[in-house]
Amino acid sequence: MACLVAFGLLAYAPTVQVQFIGDDFVFLDRVRDMNFFQLWSRSHTDFGWYRPWSREFHFWFMSHLFGPAEAAFRVASLVLWMTMLVLYRQVMTHDAGRALADLATLGVASLSLWGASLTWISGVQDLWMLVFALISLRFDQSSAWRWAALPYALALLSKETAVVLPMIVFARARLVSGSTWRDACIRVLPFVGTTLVWFAVHPVLWHRLTHPEVQLATGEPPLPPLDVLTSSLRAMLNLDHVGKAIDSHAWRPTATVASAVTLAIATWWALRAPVRDRRRETPEPTPARLASFGAIWCAVAWLPLFSRSVGWHAYYACLGALGIWLALAVALRRIPHVAVALLLGLGLLRGAAAATPSWDWGSEWYQTRAGNLLGVIREQLRAMHPVLPHHTRVYFGNLPNNIGLIAGRSPAIRVWYDDPTLQAGFYSYYRPRSQAEPAGVDLFFHFDSTTGIREVRPESPPPPGLGPNSDWESDHRGLAMAFLTGGDRPRAAREFESIANLPHRTDALMFAGAIWRAVGDSARARDLFAEAQRRTGKSREEIADWARMLAATMPDAPPRAP
């Protein structure tokens, strides 16, 4: 266990300060003003799931204790992960003995799939589900087995994939405990009753199961069944990123080697000599029965992965990993040198996977990259604007892909400034305020990959001496188009007038003039067309043709909110 703690710190402690990302902001924003009873509302079905314990309650409890502090949330996830491993070791020790339990626990801990659950704070949903599922199994192993349905209910309220637990309990009763078919059925009756109640209460599950096409709207279509199986199996040995280039900036060779060696030492220690187990009340199951139980556990736990209503990510296979590593431990127990070498290799592969670029949001590299970029944006935004007036709208252009700043109801800004009146979005989200909306400030920022964000102030004149293709020009051209496509034509025209102050951007006068004519200000349009004629030397007819062409290609204004 000391080695396990050391491995966890070496592998995941550096991620403690990574910024919140995506869904984290959605839940933090939601629970800010909730009381305890509102957390359980059946209306909380973000992303098509109902998980009041692991989402609403967890974020509510943690934010009320520590505020929106990333370090506190991540430490809590690490504690839950270690708790899960301890519970798993206890379950395995009861059924398979200490040596097999230690080996299976080390194998589970070595998997790179935990990178998502420990780097992405919303990944706590899987950790809570596993903790409650294993508590339920511990109850099932004791004389208080009738109480096992209670933690099972909390597992269901943490993540829907816990629904397979009754089948795992049934398989354990038959293969490990040696129960009769009748006794095994009686054993799962409390689970069946709990499942039926949960299924009736769940607000969206039936619709999701019967309408798998809803998942297509998220841009994450399901994999073919064979790909699901092979990808899941590769993830059990950290082979899902093998052969891909490693990001040198994310690669931590010293920590990777140290963590891998720690796993190997722990494995050698666990298998160094036969261990006598305390006397059992029931006959010890044979290795074949234990391996069969582990295989069945894995198979039933992976059934949800084949649903047409979900995509595939490695961490989805985490519950099945607990079963397959029991089966692997049975095989590896007889070849300790191979077991030590395998755990050493898995530790090295885990470190490599953490540094392998991937656009799979279930990977550690993806989450770390997104969190680091969001941290830069937050620091720069707070430096420019330590306080934002109420009802401010913040718009971003050229943001990097897949960083989760604009997710759900775009709540990141509200969390950063602790103000529920703020809004954020991409440039494409911009619309002029309706009469029903409160007055407020609109702020615009352009992201640059080398310097971070810079503010773009509407209608500001260009600095003197700017040449073609300057950052100022591209920033204001993008802003002018955002105003135009967003339906704020007067603001777009004024922005083009600012751009026209650049000597080489006479065409901006024509854009501005065409827009003013479209909104009915013919006098201002004539003045701009006359200036364009003077600066270009074109005839009045050529300017008129140019203006007609621009008017014909002008995008239609979107409907305004009432």
N, C-alpha and C positions, 0 to 999 in steps of 0.2 A: 504493500500500500504506500510506503514511503517513496518507492520508485515511481509509482503511478502518479502521485502528487507532483514529483519532480518532473516527470514527463509532461504533465499538463501545463505546468508553469513554463517550461522551455518552449513548448509548442504554441501556446495560445496567450501567454501573458502580454506579448507585445501588441496584441490587438485590443487591449483594454481601452485605449484612448480613441479608437476609431469612431468617427461621427455616426450619429443616427442616419438611417437611410430609408427612403421610400415608405413602406408600410409602417415603420416605427413612428413617423410623424403623424400618420392617420390616427393611430391609436392614442398617442400622447395628446393630440388635439381634441379627440373625442371625450376622453375621460376627465379633462381639466375641471369641468364644473359639475360632474356627476356626483350623486350620492351613491351609497353602497347598493341600494335597491335598484337603481336605474341600470346598474351594470349588467343585469340579467335579462334585460328587455330582448324580446324575440325579434326586434327590428335591427339588431346589430348583426348584419349579414354581409359585411364587407368581403368582396371578392368571392361571394357565393358560399360562405361558410359561417357556421354559428359556433363560436368557441369562447364563451364568456369567461371561463376561468383563465385560460392561458393568454388571452388577449386583454379584454376589458379589465378583469380583476387584477391581473399581473401588472399592467401598466398603471392602473389606478393606485394600487398599493405602493408600488415602487416610487411613482412620481410624488405621492403624498409624503413619503418618507424622505426622499433624497432630491426631489425636483427632477428636471430633465437632465440628469447627469449621466453621460455615457458610461463612465467608469463604474458607477454603482450598478447599472443594469448589466454590464458585462461580467462583473464579479458575481452577480447573482446567477447568471447563466453558467459560469464555471462551477459554482457551488452546486447547482442542480445537476450538471453533468457528472461531477464527482459523486454526488448522492446516487445518481442512476447507476454508476459503475459499482458502488458499494452494495446497493440492493441486488444488482445482477449477480455479483460474487456470492452474496448470501443465498440467493435462490439456487445457484449452481452448486454451491457447497452442500446444501441440504440434499440435493438429488444426485450429484455426481462425485462428491468428494472435493477436498481442498485443492489438490494438484490440478485436476481438470478445471475447477472453478477459476483458479489463478490464471491458467493458460488461456481460457476462453475470455476472461476479462481483459487481459493484456491485448489479445487479438482485437477485441471490439474497440478498445481505447486507441489502437494504432490507426484506425481507419480515417482517411482524409475527408470522408463525408461529413464529419463533425465540424469541419471548417465553416460550413454554412450556419449551423445552429449556434456556433460560438462567436462568429464574426458578425452575423446579422442578428440584431437583438430580437426581431420578430421570430427568429428560429427557436425561441424559447417554447413555442407551441409544441414542438416535437419533444423537447426535454420534459415538459410537464406531463405529456401523455405517457412517456416511458416510465417516469418516476411512479405515477399512479398505477400503471399496468403492473409494474414489478411489486409494488406494495400489495396489490391484489393477489399476485401469485404467492407472496409470502403468507398472506392470510390463508390462501388455499392450502398451503403446506402445513398449516397448524390446525389445532382443534377448533379454532374460531373461524373455520372456513366459510360459515354462513355470512360473515361480515365482508367477505371479499367483494361483494357487489357494490359496496359503498365507494371504495377507491376506483373501482371500474367505472362508476358513473362519472366521477371527476375526470377520469381519463377520456371518456367520451366528450365531456365538455371542454377538453383541451384540444383534441384533434379527432376527427371522425374515424381515422384508421384504427383506433382502438377497438372497433367493433369486432375484430377478428379474435379478440382475447378469449371468448367462450370456447372457440375451437381449439385454442392452445391449451386451455384448462382441461378440456375433454381428452385431448391426446396425452397430456401428462398423466391423467387419472388412469388411462388404459396402459400406457407403455412404461411409466416410471413407478406409479403406485401399485400397479397390477390390479386395479379395481375391475369389477365385472361391468358389463355393458349397462346394467341397470343402475349400479352405484355411480358410474360415470355420468349417466344422464341426470341423476338426482343432483350431482355435484354442480352441474351447469344451469340448473333451473333458476337460481337467483340471477344469474347473468342474463338468461333469456328474458326474464321479466323486466329487468332493467333496460335491456336493449329495446324491447317493444315500447316502453314508456318514452325512452329517449327518441326513438324514431317518430313517435306521435307528436312529441314536443318540438322537434327540430323544424324550423320554419321553411327551409329551402331544400332539404336533402332529397325528398321525393322528386321535386321538379328537376334537380340537377341530375339525378340518376336516369330519369325518363327523357331528358332533353340534353344529351351530351353535346349537342352543337353549341350550347352556351359557352363552352370553353374556347371555341374558335375565336370568339370576340376578343380574347386576351392575347391573341397572336401566338399561342402556345399549343399547337395541335398535338394530339397523342402520338406516341411512337408505335410502329407495328409491334405486335406481341413478341416476336422473336428478338427484336432490338431491345425491348424492355428487359427480357430475360438475360440476354448477353451483357447488356450494359450494367445490370444489377450485379451479375456475377463478377464482372471485372472490378466493380467498386468494392467488392468484399476483399480484394487483394491489392487495392490502390493502383489498379492498372488502367483506370479510365482516362488518365492524362499522359500515359507513357508515349514517348515518341514526339511530343510537342515541345516547341522551343520554350525555354525558361526565361522569365523576366529577370534580368540581372539586378534590377533595383529592388525587387521583392525577395530575391533569393537570400536566405540566411544560412550559409553552410555550417557555421560553428554550432548554432542552435540545433540545426537538423541532425548533424552527426552526434551531438551530445544527447539529444532526445532518443535517437535510434539506439545508441549504446546503452542508455538507461533501460529501454525496453528489453534489450538482449540480456542485460544483467538480471533484470527482474525475472525473465523467463528461465534463465539458468538456475536462479535461486529457487524458483517454484518447483522445478523438476529435478533438483539435485539429488533427491533421495525419495523413496516411497514414503508416503504420509499415511499414518493410520487415522481413519475417520472414527468419530465416536459411534457408539452402538446405535444402530437404526432400529426403529420400530417395525419396519417392513423390510423384506429382503432387498438387498442392493441390486439395482437393475444392471443387466449385462451391458457391456459396451455397445453391442448391436442395438439394444433397445434405446440407449441414450442417443446414439447417432441417429436412429430413426425418429426419435422425438425431436431432435434438433432440426432434422430435415423437414419434418411436417410443420414445425413452428415457422420455419423460414417460408415454406410454400404458402401457408395460409396467410402469413403476414404480408406477402407480396401480391396477394390477389387484388387488392385495390389498385395496384400499379397498372393493371391491365384494363382499368375502366376507361371508357371512351371520353369521360368527362374531365380527365386530368392529363397533364403532360408527364414528363419524366425528369427527375433530378435525383442525383445520387443519394441525398439525404432522405428521400422518400423511402429508401430501403432500410432505414435504421432499425425498425422493429424486427424485420427479418434477419438482420445481421446478428442479433442476439441468438437466434436459433441456429444459423449456419455455423457460427463460431463454436457452439457446443459440439456440433458434428465434427468440425475440424479439430477441435481439441482432443476428441476421442482418438482420431487417427494420429495426431502428432504426439500424443502422450507416450507412445511406444518408440518414438524416434526423437529423443530430446535434442540431439545436435542439430537436426533439421529444423526443429521448432525454434531454437535459438537463432539460427541463421535466417529463418523466415521472418521473425519479429524484427531482427536488425534490418532486413531489406524493406519491410513494411514501414519502419520508421523513416528510412531514407526516402522512400517513395512518397510518404506523406509530406515531407518537407518540400520535395520537388513539385508535388501537386499544388501546394499552397502558393508557389511562385510561378505557376504556369498560366499564362493569359488565357482567359475563357470568357465568352459572352453568355455563358450559362449562369443565371443569377443564383444558382445553388452552389457556386464555387467560392472558395475563400479568396482567390485573387480578385474576382469580380466585386465582392463585398468590400474588400480592403481598398481597392482602387476608388470605388464610388465614395466610400466614407472619407478617404483622404481628400478627394476633390471637393466634397461638400464642406469639409473643415476649412479649406482655403477660402471658399466662397463666403462662408459665414464670418470668418475673421476679417476679410476685406470689407464686406458689407457693413459690419459693426464699426469698423474703423471710419468708414465714410459717413455712416448715419448711426451714431450710438443710440438714437431714439427716433422712432418713426411716428408721425402724427396718426391719430385714429383714422381708419378708413383709407389708409394709403394702399395703392395698388402697385405691385412691383413686377416688372416684366423683364425677361431675360432673352437675349438672342445668342445664337451660336453655342448653346450649351453642349458639352460632350454627351454622347449617347450613354444611356443606361447608368445614370448616377442617382436617380430617384429623388431629385429636388422637386420636380413637378409631378406628384403622384397622388392618386385619389382626388381629394378636394384641395390639392396644393397647400397642405397645412404647414410646411416647413417654416415659412416666415412667421406664422402665428406662434409656433413653438419657440423659435429663437427670440422673439420679442415679447412673448407672453401676452399677446394681444389678439383676441378673437375677431377683431374688426378688419384685420389685414387680409389682403389677397395677393396671390402670386400666380404667374403663368408665363408661358412663352410669348414672344412677340405676336404669334399668330392668334393668341387668345384676346388680344386687345380689342375693345369696343368702347365707343364713347359712353360716358355715364348717362343713364336714363334719368328722367326727372324724379323718379321714385328713389333713386340711390342717393345716399348722403354724399355731400361734396367732400373732396379729398385730393391728395397729391398723387400724381402718377410718376413713378420712377422707372428709368430704363437703363439696362446694363448689358454690355456686350462681353462675352467670355473670350479670352485669348489664351491659347494653350501655353504660352510662355510667361505671361504676366498675371493671369487670373482675370478678374472682372474689372471693367472700367465703366464709369457712368457716362451715359450719352444724354446730354441736356438738350431738349428740343429747342429749335430756333436759335441756338447759340451760334455766333459767327465763327468762321474758321480762323485759326491762328494765322498770322501773316507768313507768307513764304512757303505755303504748302504746295508740293508738286502733285502730279497725278498719282492715283492709287494709294493715297495716304490712309492711315487708320481712321482719321476723322471723317474722310469722305465716305469710306465703306460703312462706318457706323451710322452716319446720318442718312445715307441712301437706304440702308436696311430699315431705319426708323421711319423714313418717309413712306416706304412701301407697306410697313406695318399699319400706319395710319390709313393709307389708301385702301388696303384690302379689309381693314377693320371697319370701314364706313365713316371715318372721321376725315372727310375730304378737306375742310378748311385747314385742319392741322397739317394734313399732308402737303397742301399747297404752300403753307408758310415754311415747312421744312425744305421743300424744293427751292424756295426763294433763298434760304440760307445757303444751300449747296451752290446756287448760282453765283454767289460771291467769289467762288473759285474761278479764276480766269479761263480755265479749260472746260468749264461745265456750263457753257451757254445753253446746252440742251435742257438744263434744269429750269430755265426760264420758260421754255415751251411746256414742260410738264406742269409747272405752276399755273401758267396761263390757261391751259386746257382744263385743269381742275376748277379754277375759279369760274370759267365760263359754264362748266357743268353744274356748279352750285348757284349760278344766277348772277354773279358779279361780273358783268360784261365790261364795265369800265376798267376794273383792275386787270382783267384779262387783256384788254387792248393795250394798256400801258406795258405789260410784260412782253406781249408780242412785238410791240414797237422797239423795245430794248433789244429783243432777240434779233430783230431785223438789223438794227444798228451794229450789233456785235458780230453778226455773221456775214453781213453784206448781201444777204439773200433778198429777192424781190418780195413784194407784199403777197403776190400770188403763191410763191413757194412757201412762205410762212403760213398762209391760209391752208394750203394742202397738208402741210406738216401738222397743223392743229387739228384738222379733220381726221387725219390718221390716228393721232393720239386719242381723240375722243372716241373713235371706233374701237380702240383696243383697251379702253379703260375698264377695269373690273367693276362689276355691279356691286353696289353697296349692300352688305348683308342686312337682314331685317333688324331694326333696333328693338331693344327691350322696351316694354311699356313704362 
